[in-house]
């Protein structure tokens, strides 16, 4: 049996849920969790105060000299960086706990050294899980990353995430050439795909008109409800033709022209799976998505930790996996979506028949962020 550790929080206009699946033996053998883990398995749920793990907390903002800061990426206000880059802050050479840079000038840097969720309203629950946990997962890993999803403050978002150089790519050749051949293969393992399908099912209702943006041969939609109309827009006609859920198929390069070929308020729901990182005009595309979605309709963007590096925008590889959610959340906010929320799922066991099972015991993590059009 496994246990789901679930951290629920709210910060900077986003509601987050972060889930980690751990072997029950790992929780029951650790004195910090033992009693709660036993209660969760016996009674169905246990709740703990997360504050002791959302540390450090209560520290003052610090001003540091720029000299001596060791970073391979640009130092920008609003972004998070590992503690080890800042002499005097790190507890050792492997201290990768995140800190947020607040201001930068020629000589000094102002840094918030607290945990991203320090002082925030948060809830920690342990629940029995139906999933199989990857071996070796520890509950303490739950607190590594959550909170980084909170977007940069509005005045900092443009410089933090959306400079022109952030949206450049290694391979600037036409996308149609790169995607000319159909890739009828799964880019996420079966455990991650199953969790993604379940997530999409939470937003579906019979009779809906659904847009699968940057679609391929699998829309990751549950079998029910069957009474939905799915339109897919992607770059490869062969992949779209192989997708049995699509009632409409449109081949279009959004990086060449971001306009969507549908009338206003056409769709009840839009999904975008493992693709947002390839858009070089992401705000223009999300503005179009808002236009074609009905008032109150949701847009769900999901991704994992695998992508095609030559075609992903440069900033994607520079951001912490959880901070990529902040990048997407900032896109939502910038074009007027509301009620932004996110969810992560880690710690699932990789299926034994997966081609990477010998290399990686953990399944691909799932990160999702969604928001709706104002009514």
Secondary structure by P-SEA (a helix, b strand, c coil): cbbbbbbbbccccbbbbbbbbbcaaaaaaccccaaaaaaaaaccccccccccccccccccbbbbbcccccccccccccbbbbccccccccccccccbbbbbccccccbbbbbcccccccccbbbbbbbbccccccccccccccccccccccccccccccccccccccccccccccccccccccccccccaaaaaaaaaaaaaacccbbbbbbcccccccccccccccbbbbbbcccaaaaaaccccccccccccccccccccccccccbbbbccccccccaaaaaaaaaaaaccccbbbbbbbcccccccccccccccccccaaaaaaaaaaaaaccccccbbbbccccccccccccccccccbbbbbbbccccc
